[in-house]
């Protein structure tokens, strides 16, 4: 199945070699089937053909991460985000790609930069809290989640604070946080 799909895509790219979207699609398909070298060359070509297209360039960043070339992905990402009004959103996407590839330390650096640029970015703060919790840094997790209690992630934050207190063996505090969770995916019945 992979070979036939890649074969069809190769024919399409050969027919339209100047079409950046074809190279982008080839890169995505190659990633899906684990051909990271083809994914890289295709993403690179898409970005070369349409250098202003952020989707092509972000795909290239993702392929570099998938190849384990974290520092190269950072250089490429910095070029992409430089001067962009939505740099925090792009950086959050980059952090997610790093997390998906188990690059926790690099992701943490990016998440902190997101919060430096945009202190009210709830998803970045939540991700930092989860990272801290998973690292058993309950003080840091507590600090991040508490900052979310008055915003759109309040229920998620209360639930996570319950987990923090449970990990600290403060069961009464944990129950008090869990009791606050009355809506959303983590609602306690």
N, C-alpha and C positions, 0 to 999 in steps of 0.2 A: 504494500500500500504506500509506504514512504517513497519507494523508488518511482512508482508511477506518478505520484503527486509531484515529486521533484522534477521528474522528466517533463511533465506537462508544463510546469512553471518555467523550466529552462527554455522550452520552445517559445513560450510567451515573451520571456525576457529577450531572447534572440530576435524575435520579430519586432519588438519595440525597445531597443537598447537605450534610447534616450528618454524613456518614460520612467521617472524616478519612482512612481508608485509601483511599477512592476518589480523593481529591485527591492523596494520596501516589502512587498508581499513575499518575494522570494526569501528575504531575510527572516521574516516571521515563520514561514513554512520550514525553513532550514532549522530554526531554533526548535520548533515543535518536534522535529525528527532527530534532534541532537547533533546536527551538523554545524557546529559552531564556527568552523572556518568559512563555510559558505555563507553563514549568517553574517559574519563580519564583513566579508568582501561585498556582499549585497547591500548591507546597511551603509557601508562606506561609499559605495557608488551612488546610492540614493541621496546621501548627504552631499556628495560632490555635485550631483546634477541639480539639486535644489538646496543650496547652502542656507537659505533663510527659513527653510521648513523645520520647525522645532520638533515635529514628530519624527522625522528622519534622523535628526541628530540625537534625540532621546533614545531612539531605537539603538543607535550606535553605542551610546553610553551603556545601555542594558546588555548588549552583546559583549562589550568589554568586561562588564561585571561577570557575566556568565562564563567568560574565558578565564576569570580569576585575575584580570589585569585591573586591579582596583585603582592604582595610582594613575594609570592612563585614563580610566573612566572619569576620575576626578578632574584631570586636566581638560578633557573633552566637555565635561559638565560645566566647568567654570567658564569656558568659552561660550557655551550655550546660554548660561544664565546672566552673563555680564550685561549690565544695563537694562535687563528685562524688568518691566514693571511688575510682573508676576513671578519674580525670582523665588519668593517663598513657596509658592505652589510648585514650581519646578523642582526646587530643592526637596520638598516633601516627597514628590514622586521619586526622586533620586534616593532618598532615604529608604523608601519602601522597597525599591529594587535591591538596595544593599541588604536590607533585612531578609528579603526572600532568598538571598544567597548566603545567609548566615554571617554576614559581615557586620556584626553587632557593634564593634567599636567605631567603625567608619560611619555606620548609621547614626550612632549616638552623637558624633561630631556634627553631622549634617542637621540632625534634629535640634541641637542646641543653636546652630546658626539660624535655623528657621525662627526659633523663638527670639533670637537677638534681633532679627529683622522685623518680626511680627509677633510681639509678646502675647497677643491674644489668640494665637493659632492653636485652638483646642486639640486638634488631632495630633499635632506634634507633641504637645504637652502630655497627652494621654499615652502616646507611644513611648515617650521617655519614662513615664511612670511604670509602664508595663516592663520595659527593659530593666529598670531599677529593681522592681519586684522580682523578676526572674533571676537577677543577680544577687538576691537576698539583701539588697541595700534598702531596707524598709524605711529608713529615715528619708532617703531621697524619693522613694515612691510616695510616701506620705506627703511630702512637700509638693510634689507635682500634682497629685490627685486633689489635694485640698484647694489648689488654685482653680480647680474646675467645678467646684461645688455650686457655684452661682450661675453657671452657663448652660449651654446646650448639651454638654456631656455630664450634667449633674448626677443623673441616675447611674451612669457607668462609673463615675468617680466614687459615688457612695458605695457601690458594690465592691470596687477595688479597694477602697479604704477598709471595708469589712474584711476582705482577704488579708490586708496588711495587718490588721489588728488580730486576726485569727492566727497568722504566722507568728506574731509576737506573743501569742497565748493570752491575749486580752479579750476573752470571750464575751464579756459584757459589752465592751466597746464595739466589738465585731457585730454583735446582734443589733446594737443601736444603729449602726450604719446600714446593715441589711434591712432593717425595718423601714428605712427611708426610701428604699427602692420599690416604687410602686408602679412604674411604667417602663416600657422598653423591653429589649431582649433579655435583660438580666433581672426582670421583676421577680420578686420573691412572693410566692403565694402564701 
